[in-house]
Amino acid sequence: MSLTPFHLAIQVRDIAEAREFYGQKMSLPEGRSAREWIDFDLFGHQLVTHLNPQLGKDGKVTSIANGVDGHGVPVPHFGVVLELDDWQRLADQVAGFIESFIIEPYIRFKGEPGEQATMFFTDPSGNALEFKAFRDIKAQLFAK
């Protein structure tokens, strides 16, 4: 079975803010849109941001953190597995506008099966994103 694009819809507190973050800062191409939602091309996948003006007092989605490799990984989170060179370019790009990473770009599980480059950060609405990369995606993605 060949890999097909996924579709993910997330809530945001402000559509213009989402357009600036995903479209301008992250350079994701914009697809269809309306007053209350925008489609973005997230590395070939369909990410849809939907307006939810009822987000919590601070205007952020809520999450918890689970320990992985000595770090508090936010749950829920989403992202894309990239080729290592593409991951490094993205890490360099987002370092220019992310004020504070949840987990700074680094190599997780170094020297173990599943060794991967990873980074975590949030959008302005508090949605947690993870982007990761492997030297050999097919061999390492599900390595035990």
DSSP file (Angstrom, degrees, kcal/mol; ACC not computed):
  #  RESIDUE AA STRUCTURE BP1 BP2  ACC     N-H-->O    O-->H-N    N-H-->O    O-->H-N    TCO  KAPPA ALPHA  PHI   PSI    X-CA   Y-CA   Z-CA
    1    1 A M              0   0    0      0, 0.0     2,-0.2     0, 0.0     3,-0.0   0.000 360.0 360.0 360.0 130.4    0.0    0.0    0.0
    2    2 A S        -     0   0    0      1,-0.1     2,-0.3     0, 0.0     0, 0.0  -0.508 360.0 -98.2 -83.3 153.8    1.4    3.4   -0.9
    3    3 A L        -     0   0    0     -2,-0.2    -1,-0.1     1,-0.0     0, 0.0  -0.516  42.1-165.7 -72.2 132.0    1.4    6.3    1.5
    4    4 A T        -     0   0    0     -2,-0.3    41,-0.0     1,-0.1    -1,-0.0  -0.834  28.4 -90.0-117.4 157.4   -1.4    8.7    1.0
    5    5 A P        -     0   0    0      0, 0.0     2,-0.2     0, 0.0    40,-0.1  -0.323  38.9-137.4 -65.1 144.6   -1.9   12.2    2.4
    6    6 A F        -     0   0    0      2,-0.0    40,-2.4    -2,-0.0     2,-0.4  -0.620   5.5-139.1 -95.6 163.9   -3.6   12.6    5.7
    7    7 A H  E     +a   46   0A   0     -2,-0.2     2,-0.4    38,-0.2    40,-0.2  -0.994  22.5 178.2-122.0 126.6   -6.3   15.2    6.6
    8    8 A L  E     -a   47   0A   0     38,-2.8    40,-3.1    -2,-0.4     2,-0.5  -0.996  11.5-163.4-133.5 128.5   -6.1   16.9   10.0
    9    9 A A  E     +a   48   0A   0     -2,-0.4     2,-0.3    38,-0.2    40,-0.2  -0.948  14.9 179.0-111.3 128.5   -8.4   19.6   11.2
   10   10 A I  E     -a   49   0A   0     38,-2.9    40,-3.2    -2,-0.5     2,-0.4  -0.861  26.6-114.1-125.5 160.4   -7.4   21.7   14.3
   11   11 A Q  E     -a   50   0A   0     -2,-0.3     2,-0.3    38,-0.2    40,-0.2  -0.746  29.9-176.3 -96.3 143.0   -8.9   24.5   16.2
   12   12 A V  E     -a   51   0A   0     38,-2.7    40,-3.0    -2,-0.4     3,-0.1  -0.942  28.9-136.0-133.2 156.6   -7.4   28.0   16.3
   13   13 A R  S    S+     0   0    0     -2,-0.3     2,-0.3     1,-0.3    38,-0.1   0.676  91.7  22.8 -85.8 -18.5   -8.4   31.1   18.2
   14   14 A D     >  -     0   0    0      1,-0.1     4,-2.0    36,-0.1    -1,-0.3  -0.948  59.4-153.0-154.5 125.5   -7.9   33.5   15.2
   15   15 A I  H  > S+     0   0    0     -2,-0.3     4,-2.5     2,-0.2     5,-0.2   0.905  99.5  50.6 -68.8 -42.4   -7.9   32.9   11.5
   16   16 A A  H  > S+     0   0    0      1,-0.2     4,-2.2     2,-0.2    -1,-0.2   0.899 111.0  50.1 -62.7 -39.1   -5.7   35.8   10.5
   17   17 A E  H  > S+     0   0    0      2,-0.2     4,-2.5     1,-0.2    -1,-0.2   0.896 110.8  49.3 -64.9 -41.2   -3.2   34.7   13.2
   18   18 A A  H  X>S+     0   0    0     -4,-2.0     4,-2.8     2,-0.2     5,-0.7   0.901 109.6  52.0 -64.1 -41.5   -3.3   31.1   11.8
   19   19 A R  I  X>S+     0   0    0     -4,-2.5     5,-1.3     1,-0.2     4,-1.3   0.904 112.1  46.1 -61.8 -42.2   -2.7   32.4    8.2
   20   20 A E  I  X>S+     0   0    0     -4,-2.2     5,-2.9     3,-0.2     4,-0.5   0.935 117.8  42.3 -66.2 -45.9    0.3   34.4    9.4
   21   21 A F  I  <>S+     0   0    0     -4,-2.5     5,-2.1     3,-0.2     6,-0.2   0.975 128.0  26.0 -67.2 -56.3    1.8   31.5   11.4
   22   22 A Y  I  <5S+     0   0    0     -4,-2.8     6,-2.5     3,-0.2    -3,-0.2   0.903 131.4  36.6 -78.1 -41.4    1.2   28.6    9.0
   23   23 A G  I  <<S+     0   0    0     -4,-1.3    -3,-0.2    -5,-0.7    -2,-0.1   0.945 130.6  21.5 -78.6 -49.8    1.1   30.5    5.7
   24   24 A Q  I  <<S+     0   0    0     -5,-1.3    -3,-0.2    -4,-0.5    -4,-0.1   0.956 130.5  34.8 -86.9 -56.1    3.7   33.3    6.1
   25   25 A K  I   <S+     0   0    0     -5,-2.9    -3,-0.2     1,-0.2    -4,-0.2   0.926 129.5  33.4 -69.9 -44.9    6.1   32.1    8.9
   26   26 A M  S   <S-     0   0    0     -5,-2.1    -1,-0.2    -6,-0.3    -3,-0.1   0.564 101.2-133.6 -87.5  -7.5    6.0   28.4    8.1
   27   27 A S        +     0   0    0      1,-0.2    -4,-0.2    -6,-0.2    -3,-0.2   0.820  44.6 161.4  61.5  35.0    5.7   29.0    4.4
   28   28 A L        -     0   0    0     -6,-2.5    -1,-0.2     1,-0.1    14,-0.1  -0.752  43.8-114.3 -86.1 129.2    2.9   26.4    3.9
   29   29 A P        -     0   0    0      0, 0.0    12,-2.7     0, 0.0     2,-0.4  -0.357  29.5-127.7 -62.0 138.6    0.9   27.0    0.7
   30   30 A E  E     -B   40   0A   0     10,-0.2    10,-0.2     1,-0.1     3,-0.1  -0.710  27.8-179.2 -90.1 137.9   -2.7   28.0    1.3
   31   31 A G  E     -     0   0A   0      8,-3.0    -1,-0.1     1,-0.4     9,-0.0   0.187  52.8 -14.9-102.6-134.3   -5.5   26.0   -0.4
   32   32 A R  E     +     0   0A   0      6,-0.1     7,-2.8     8,-0.0    -1,-0.4  -0.275  68.6 174.7 -67.5 156.9   -9.2   26.7   -0.1
   33   33 A S  E     -B   38   0A   0      5,-0.2     2,-0.3    -3,-0.1     5,-0.2  -0.987  17.4-175.7-157.4 163.8  -10.5   29.0    2.7
   34   34 A A  E >   -B   37   0A   0      3,-2.7     3,-0.8    -2,-0.3     0, 0.0  -0.808  54.4 -76.9-145.0-174.9  -13.5   30.7    4.1
   35   35 A R  T 3  S+     0   0    0     -2,-0.3   -20,-0.2     1,-0.2     3,-0.1   0.813 129.7  33.1 -60.6 -31.1  -14.2   33.1    6.9
   36   36 A E  T 3  S+     0   0    0      1,-0.1    15,-2.8   -21,-0.1     2,-0.3   0.316 121.4  31.5-113.6   7.8  -13.9   30.4    9.6
   37   37 A W  E <   -BC  34  50A   0     -3,-0.8    -3,-2.7    13,-0.2     2,-0.3  -0.993  51.7-161.3-160.4 157.9  -11.3   28.0    8.1
   38   38 A I  E     -BC  33  49A   0     11,-1.7    11,-2.7    -2,-0.3     2,-0.4  -0.993  15.0-141.5-142.4 135.3   -8.2   27.6    6.0
   39   39 A D  E     - C   0  48A   0     -7,-2.8    -8,-3.0    -2,-0.3     2,-0.4  -0.811  22.1-170.7 -90.2 135.4   -6.6   24.6    4.2
   40   40 A F  E     -BC  30  47A   0      7,-3.1     7,-2.6    -2,-0.4     2,-1.0  -0.963  26.7-124.8-125.2 147.7   -2.8   24.5    4.2
   41   41 A D  E     - C   0  46A   0    -12,-2.7     2,-1.2    -2,-0.4     5,-0.2  -0.812  26.6-169.1 -89.6 101.7   -0.5   22.1    2.4
   42   42 A L  E >  S- C   0  45A   0      3,-3.2     3,-0.9    -2,-1.0   -14,-0.1  -0.711  72.5 -49.1 -96.3  83.0    1.6   20.6    5.2
   43   43 A F  T 3  S-     0   0    0     -2,-1.2    -1,-0.2     1,-0.3     3,-0.1   0.894 121.9 -36.4  54.1  44.1    4.3   18.8    3.2
   44   44 A G  T 3  S+     0   0    0      1,-0.3     2,-0.3   -39,-0.1    -1,-0.3   0.417 122.0 104.7  91.9  -0.6    1.7   17.2    1.0
   45   45 A H  E <  S- C   0  42A   0     -3,-0.9    -3,-3.2   -40,-0.1     2,-0.8  -0.807  74.7-112.8-112.6 155.2   -0.9   16.7    3.7
   46   46 A Q  E     -aC   7  41A   0    -40,-2.4   -38,-2.8    -2,-0.3     2,-0.5  -0.779  32.2-178.6 -95.4 108.9   -4.1   18.6    4.3
   47   47 A L  E     -aC   8  40A   0     -7,-2.6    -7,-3.1    -2,-0.8     2,-0.5  -0.927   7.1-166.7-104.4 123.9   -4.0   20.7    7.5
   48   48 A V  E     -aC   9  39A   0    -40,-3.1   -38,-2.9    -2,-0.5     2,-0.6  -0.952   7.6-155.6-116.1 125.1   -7.2   22.6    8.1
   49   49 A T  E     -aC  10  38A   0    -11,-2.7   -11,-1.7    -2,-0.5     2,-0.4  -0.884  13.4-166.2 -99.5 123.2   -7.4   25.4   10.7
   50   50 A H  E     -aC  11  37A   0    -40,-3.2   -38,-2.7    -2,-0.6   -13,-0.2  -0.918  23.1-115.0-112.5 133.6  -10.9   26.0   12.0
   51   51 A L  E     +a   12   0A   0    -15,-2.8   -38,-0.2    -2,-0.4   -40,-0.0  -0.460  32.7 174.8 -66.9 129.4  -11.9   29.0   14.1
   52   52 A N    >   +     0   0    0    -40,-3.0     3,-1.4    -2,-0.2    -1,-0.1  -0.795   7.3 179.4-133.6  92.0  -13.0   28.3   17.6
   53   53 A P  T 3  S+     0   0    0      0, 0.0   -40,-0.1     0, 0.0    -1,-0.1   0.563  76.0  71.9 -70.2  -4.8  -13.6   31.6   19.5
   54   54 A Q  T 3   +     0   0    0     -3,-0.0   -41,-0.1     5,-0.0     3,-0.1   0.256  66.4 136.6 -93.8  12.0  -14.5   29.6   22.6
   55   55 A L    <   -     0   0    0     -3,-1.4     4,-0.2   -43,-0.1     6,-0.1  -0.175  66.7 -70.8 -56.5 157.7  -11.0   28.4   23.3
   56   56 A G    >   -     0   0    0      4,-0.6     3,-2.6     2,-0.1    -1,-0.1   0.293  59.3 -80.9 -45.8 175.0  -10.0   28.6   27.0
   57   57 A K  T 3  S+     0   0    0      1,-0.3    -1,-0.1     2,-0.1    -2,-0.1   0.846 133.6  44.2 -50.0 -41.7   -9.4   31.8   29.0
   58   58 A D  T 3  S-     0   0    0      2,-0.2    -1,-0.3     1,-0.0    -2,-0.1   0.419 115.4-115.3 -87.7   4.0   -5.9   32.2   27.6
   59   59 A G  S <  S+     0   0    0     -3,-2.6     2,-0.4     1,-0.2   -46,-0.2   0.789  75.8 121.1  71.6  27.5   -7.0   31.3   24.1
   60   60 A K        -     0   0    0     66,-0.1    -4,-0.6   -48,-0.1    66,-0.3  -0.940  65.2-117.9-125.9 145.6   -5.0   28.1   24.0
   61   61 A V        -     0   0    0     64,-2.6     2,-0.2    -2,-0.4    -6,-0.0  -0.463  40.1-116.0 -71.0 153.9   -5.9   24.5   23.4
   62   62 A T        +     0   0    0     -2,-0.1     2,-0.3    65,-0.0    -1,-0.1  -0.622  38.3 166.8 -95.7 154.0   -5.0   22.3   26.4
   63   63 A S        -     0   0    0     -2,-0.2     2,-0.2    64,-0.1    14,-0.0  -0.958  24.0-138.2-152.4 169.0   -2.5   19.5   26.5
   64   64 A I  E     -D   75   0B   0     11,-2.7    11,-2.7    -2,-0.3     2,-0.4  -0.688  22.1-125.1-118.0 177.3   -0.7   17.2   28.9
   65   65 A A  E     -D   74   0B   0      9,-0.2     2,-0.4    -2,-0.2     7,-0.1  -0.996  17.2-167.7-130.3 135.5    3.0   16.1   28.8
   66   66 A N  E     -D   73   0B   0      7,-2.6     7,-3.4    -2,-0.4     2,-0.3  -0.932  31.3-107.0-116.7 144.2    4.3   12.5   28.8
   67   67 A G  E     +D   72   0B   0     -2,-0.4     2,-0.3     5,-0.2     5,-0.2  -0.544  42.4 164.5 -75.2 128.2    8.0   11.7   29.4
   68   68 A V  E >  S-D   71   0B   0      3,-2.5     3,-1.8    -2,-0.3    -2,-0.0  -0.954  72.8 -17.4-141.9 122.1   10.0   10.5   26.4
   69   69 A D  T 3  S-     0   0    0     -2,-0.3     3,-0.1     1,-0.3    40,-0.1   0.844 128.8 -51.2  52.2  38.5   13.8   10.4   26.4
   70   70 A G  T 3  S+     0   0    0      1,-0.3     2,-0.3     0, 0.0    -1,-0.3   0.578 118.6 104.1  80.2   9.3   13.9   12.7   29.4
   71   71 A H  E <  S-D   68   0B   0     -3,-1.8    -3,-2.5    -5,-0.1     2,-1.0  -0.894  75.8-116.0-122.3 152.7   11.6   15.4   27.9
   72   72 A G  E     -D   67   0B   0     -2,-0.3    -5,-0.2    -5,-0.2    -3,-0.0  -0.783  34.1-158.6 -86.2 103.0    8.0   16.3   28.5
   73   73 A V  E     -D   66   0B   0     -7,-3.4    -7,-2.6    -2,-1.0     2,-0.1  -0.720  16.9-123.3 -87.1 124.7    6.3   15.6   25.2
   74   74 A P  E     -D   65   0B   0      0, 0.0    -9,-0.2     0, 0.0    -1,-0.1  -0.423  26.1-125.6 -70.9 140.3    3.0   17.4   24.7
   75   75 A V  E    S+D   64   0B   0    -11,-2.7   -11,-2.7    -2,-0.1     2,-0.1  -0.995  88.5  34.5-132.0 125.5   -0.1   15.4   24.0
   76   76 A P  S    S+     0   0    0      0, 0.0    52,-0.5     0, 0.0     2,-0.3   0.532  83.6 144.4 -80.0 164.4   -1.9   15.8   21.7
   77   77 A H        -     0   0    0     -2,-0.1     2,-0.3    50,-0.1    52,-0.2  -0.961  23.2-167.4-152.8 164.6    0.6   16.9   19.0
   78   78 A F  E     +e  129   0C   0     50,-1.6    52,-2.7    -2,-0.3     2,-0.3  -0.944  19.9 129.1-147.8 167.6    1.0   16.4   15.3
   79   79 A G  E     -e  130   0C   0     -2,-0.3     2,-0.4    50,-0.2    52,-0.2  -0.976  45.3 -81.5 171.4-161.4    3.6   16.9   12.6
   80   80 A V  E     -e  131   0C   0     50,-0.5    52,-1.5    -2,-0.3     2,-0.6  -0.974  25.2-125.2-135.2 144.7    5.4   15.2    9.7
   81   81 A V  E     -e  132   0C   0     -2,-0.4     2,-0.2    50,-0.2    52,-0.2  -0.824  41.4-173.4 -87.4 123.9    8.3   12.9    9.3
   82   82 A L  E     -e  133   0C   0     50,-3.3    52,-0.7    -2,-0.6     2,-0.1  -0.687  31.9 -92.4-115.2 164.8   10.8   14.6    7.0
   83   83 A E  E  >  -e  134   0C   0     -2,-0.2     4,-2.5    50,-0.2     5,-0.2  -0.492  48.7-109.4 -67.1 151.1   14.0   13.7    5.2
   84   84 A L  H  > S+     0   0    0     50,-0.6     4,-2.3     1,-0.2     5,-0.2   0.871 117.5  49.4 -57.3 -43.0   16.9   14.8    7.4
   85   85 A D  H  > S+     0   0    0      1,-0.2     4,-2.0     2,-0.2    -1,-0.2   0.899 112.4  48.2 -64.5 -39.8   18.0   17.7    5.1
   86   86 A D  H  > S+     0   0    0      2,-0.2     4,-2.4     1,-0.2    -2,-0.2   0.883 110.3  52.5 -66.5 -38.6   14.4   19.0    5.0
   87   87 A W  H  X S+     0   0    0     -4,-2.5     4,-3.0     2,-0.2    -2,-0.2   0.918 108.7  49.8 -61.9 -43.9   14.1   18.7    8.8
   88   88 A Q  H  X S+     0   0    0     -4,-2.3     4,-2.4     2,-0.2    -2,-0.2   0.907 110.1  50.2 -64.3 -41.1   17.3   20.8    9.2
   89   89 A R  H  X S+     0   0    0     -4,-2.0     4,-2.2     2,-0.2    -1,-0.2   0.923 113.1  46.6 -61.4 -43.6   16.0   23.5    6.8
   90   90 A L  H  X S+     0   0    0     -4,-2.4     4,-3.0     2,-0.2     5,-0.3   0.920 110.3  52.8 -65.3 -42.9   12.7   23.6    8.8
   91   91 A A  H  X S+     0   0    0     -4,-3.0     4,-1.6     1,-0.2    -2,-0.2   0.911 111.4  46.8 -58.0 -43.0   14.5   23.7   12.1
   92   92 A D  H  X S+     0   0    0     -4,-2.4     4,-0.5    -5,-0.2    -1,-0.2   0.898 113.8  49.2 -65.2 -40.6   16.6   26.7   10.9
   93   93 A Q  H >< S+     0   0    0     -4,-2.2     3,-1.4     1,-0.2     4,-0.2   0.951 113.0  43.8 -64.6 -51.3   13.5   28.4    9.5
   94   94 A V  H >X S+     0   0    0     -4,-3.0     4,-2.8     1,-0.3     3,-1.7   0.785 100.9  68.8 -71.1 -25.3   11.4   28.1   12.7
   95   95 A A  H 3< S+     0   0    0     -4,-1.6    -1,-0.3    -5,-0.3    -2,-0.2   0.765  93.4  62.8 -60.6 -22.4   14.3   29.1   14.9
   96   96 A G  T << S+     0   0    0     -3,-1.4    -1,-0.3    -4,-0.5    -2,-0.2   0.632 120.8  16.4 -77.5 -14.4   13.8   32.5   13.3
   97   97 A F  T <4 S+     0   0    0     -3,-1.7     2,-0.6    -4,-0.2    -2,-0.2   0.535  96.1  98.2-135.4 -12.1   10.3   33.0   14.7
   98   98 A I     <  -     0   0    0     -4,-2.8     3,-0.2     1,-0.2    25,-0.0  -0.716  51.3-164.1 -81.6 120.3    9.6   30.5   17.5
   99   99 A E  S    S+     0   0    0     -2,-0.6     2,-0.3     1,-0.3    -1,-0.2   0.873  75.9   9.3 -71.5 -36.9   10.2   32.4   20.8
  100  100 A S        -     0   0    0     22,-0.1    22,-0.4     3,-0.0    -1,-0.3  -0.917  69.4-145.6-150.5 117.0   10.4   29.2   22.9
  101  101 A F        -     0   0    0     -2,-0.3     3,-0.3    -3,-0.2    20,-0.2  -0.525  11.7-144.1 -73.9 147.0   10.5   25.6   21.7
  102  102 A I  S    S+     0   0    0     18,-1.7     2,-0.4     1,-0.4   -30,-0.2   0.917 100.6   8.6 -69.9 -48.0    8.8   23.0   23.9
  103  103 A I  E    S-F  120   0C   0     17,-1.5    17,-2.3   -32,-0.1    -1,-0.4  -0.965  90.9-129.6-133.1 116.4   11.7   20.7   23.0
  104  104 A E  E     -     0   0C   0     -2,-0.4    14,-0.1    -3,-0.3     2,-0.1  -0.195  44.1 -79.7 -58.3 152.6   14.6   22.3   21.1
  105  105 A P  E    S+     0   0C   0      0, 0.0     2,-0.3     0, 0.0    14,-0.2  -0.357  75.5 136.6 -55.4 128.6   15.8   20.6   17.9
  106  106 A Y  E     -F  118   0C   0     12,-2.1    12,-2.6    -3,-0.1     2,-0.6  -0.962  58.4 -88.1-162.1 174.4   18.0   17.6   18.9
  107  107 A I  E     -F  117   0C   0     -2,-0.3     3,-0.4    10,-0.2     2,-0.3  -0.870  41.8-157.8 -97.8 119.1   18.8   13.9   18.2
  108  108 A R  E    S+F  116   0C   0      8,-3.5     8,-2.2    -2,-0.6     3,-0.1  -0.690  70.9  13.7 -96.4 148.3   16.6   11.6   20.3
  109  109 A F  S >  S-     0   0    0     -2,-0.3     3,-2.5     6,-0.2    -1,-0.2   0.864  86.6-157.6  57.4  40.0   17.5    7.9   21.1
  110  110 A K  T 3  S+     0   0    0     -3,-0.4    -1,-0.2     1,-0.3    -3,-0.0  -0.229  71.3   4.5 -54.6 127.9   21.0    8.6   20.0
  111  111 A G  T 3  S+     0   0    0      1,-0.3    -1,-0.3    -3,-0.1    -2,-0.1   0.465 112.8 102.8  77.5   2.5   22.8    5.3   19.0
  112  112 A E  S X  S-     0   0    0     -3,-2.5     3,-1.6    -4,-0.1    -1,-0.3  -0.678  87.4 -80.1-110.1 165.3   19.6    3.3   19.5
  113  113 A P  T 3  S+     0   0    0      0, 0.0    -1,-0.1     0, 0.0    27,-0.1  -0.438 121.0  30.4 -58.9 138.2   17.1    1.8   17.1
  114  114 A G  T 3  S+     0   0    0      1,-0.2    -6,-0.1    -2,-0.1    -4,-0.1   0.609  80.1 174.2  85.2  11.9   14.7    4.6   16.1
  115  115 A E    <   +     0   0    0     -3,-1.6    20,-0.4    -6,-0.1     2,-0.3  -0.284  15.3 170.2 -51.6 134.1   17.4    7.4   16.4
  116  116 A Q  E     -F  108   0C   0     -8,-2.2    -8,-3.5    18,-0.1     2,-0.4  -0.997  41.3-121.5-151.9 150.2   15.7   10.5   15.2
  117  117 A A  E     +FG 107 133C   0     16,-2.7    16,-2.1    -2,-0.3     2,-0.3  -0.780  45.5 170.6 -85.9 137.6   16.0   14.3   14.9
  118  118 A T  E     +FG 106 132C   0    -12,-2.6   -12,-2.1    -2,-0.4     2,-0.3  -0.978  20.8 178.3-148.0 159.1   13.0   16.0   16.6
  119  119 A M  E     - G   0 131C   0     12,-1.1    12,-1.8    -2,-0.3     2,-0.4  -0.951  10.5-157.4-158.3 148.2   11.7   19.3   17.7
  120  120 A F  E     +FG 103 130C   0    -17,-2.3   -18,-1.7    -2,-0.3   -17,-1.5  -0.989  22.2 148.1-130.1 137.7    8.5   20.5   19.3
  121  121 A F  E     - G   0 129C   0      8,-1.9     8,-3.3    -2,-0.4     2,-0.3  -0.955  33.6-119.1-155.1 170.1    6.8   23.9   19.3
  122  122 A T  E     - G   0 128C   0    -22,-0.4     6,-0.2    -2,-0.3   -22,-0.1  -0.820  15.3-126.9-115.3 155.8    3.3   25.4   19.5
  123  123 A D    >   -     0   0    0      4,-2.0     3,-2.1    -2,-0.3  -105,-0.1  -0.388  49.2 -88.1 -82.5 174.9    1.3   27.6   17.2
  124  124 A P  T 3  S+     0   0    0      0, 0.0    -1,-0.1     0, 0.0  -106,-0.1   0.742 129.5  55.2 -60.2 -22.5   -0.2   30.8   18.6
  125  125 A S  T 3  S-     0   0    0      2,-0.1   -64,-2.6   -65,-0.1     3,-0.1   0.447 122.3-104.2 -89.1  -0.3   -3.4   28.8   19.7
  126  126 A G    <   +     0   0    0     -3,-2.1     2,-0.4     1,-0.3   -66,-0.1   0.503  67.6 151.1  92.0   4.7   -1.3   26.3   21.6
  127  127 A N        -     0   0    0   -116,-0.1    -4,-2.0     1,-0.1     2,-0.4  -0.581  43.2-132.7 -69.0 124.8   -1.5   23.4   19.1
  128  128 A A  E     - G   0 122C   0    -52,-0.5   -50,-1.6    -2,-0.4     2,-0.4  -0.655  22.7-166.5 -85.7 134.1    1.7   21.4   19.6
  129  129 A L  E     -eG  78 121C   0     -8,-3.3    -8,-1.9    -2,-0.4     2,-0.4  -0.942   6.5-168.7-119.9 140.0    3.7   20.4   16.5
  130  130 A E  E     -eG  79 120C   0    -52,-2.7   -50,-0.5    -2,-0.4     2,-0.4  -0.998   1.2-172.8-125.8 132.5    6.5   17.9   16.2
  131  131 A F  E     +eG  80 119C   0    -12,-1.8   -12,-1.1    -2,-0.4     2,-0.3  -0.991  14.9 173.6-120.7 133.8    8.7   17.5   13.2
  132  132 A K  E     -eG  81 118C   0    -52,-1.5   -50,-3.3    -2,-0.4     2,-0.3  -0.885  13.2-165.6-136.2 165.5   11.1   14.6   13.1
  133  133 A A  E     -eG  82 117C   0    -16,-2.1   -16,-2.7    -2,-0.3     2,-0.3  -0.990   4.1-158.5-151.5 152.5   13.5   12.9   10.7
  134  134 A F  E     -e   83   0C   0    -52,-0.7   -50,-0.6    -2,-0.3     3,-0.4  -0.916  28.5-126.3-127.3 154.5   15.5    9.7   10.4
  135  135 A R  S    S+     0   0    0    -20,-0.4     2,-0.3    -2,-0.3   -51,-0.1   0.880 113.1  18.3 -65.2 -36.5   18.6    8.9    8.4
  136  136 A D  S  > S-     0   0    0      1,-0.1     4,-2.5    -3,-0.1     5,-0.3  -0.819  74.8-171.6-136.9  92.5   16.6    6.0    6.8
  137  137 A I  H  > S+     0   0    0     -3,-0.4     4,-2.6    -2,-0.3     5,-0.2   0.906  83.6  50.0 -55.3 -49.4   12.9    6.5    7.3
  138  138 A K  H  4 S+     0   0    0      1,-0.2     4,-0.3     2,-0.2    -1,-0.2   0.894 118.4  37.9 -60.6 -40.8   11.8    3.1    6.1
  139  139 A A  H  4 S+     0   0    0     -3,-0.2    -1,-0.2     1,-0.1    -2,-0.2   0.803 126.9  33.5 -80.7 -28.8   14.2    1.2    8.3
  140  140 A Q  H >< S+     0   0    0     -4,-2.5     3,-1.3     2,-0.1    -2,-0.2   0.689  90.5  85.6-104.9 -20.0   14.0    3.4   11.4
  141  141 A L  T 3< S+     0   0    0     -4,-2.6    -3,-0.1    -5,-0.3    -1,-0.1   0.875 111.8  17.7 -54.8 -43.6   10.4    4.7   11.6
  142  142 A F  T 3  S+     0   0    0     -4,-0.3    -1,-0.3    -5,-0.2    -2,-0.1   0.092  90.5 145.0-116.0  21.8    9.0    1.7   13.5
  143  143 A A    <         0   0    0     -3,-1.3    -3,-0.1     1,-0.1    -4,-0.0  -0.342 360.0 360.0 -62.8 139.9   12.3    0.2   14.7
  144  144 A K              0   0    0     -2,-0.0    -1,-0.1   -30,-0.0    -4,-0.1   0.374 360.0 360.0-102.7 360.0   12.1   -1.5   18.1
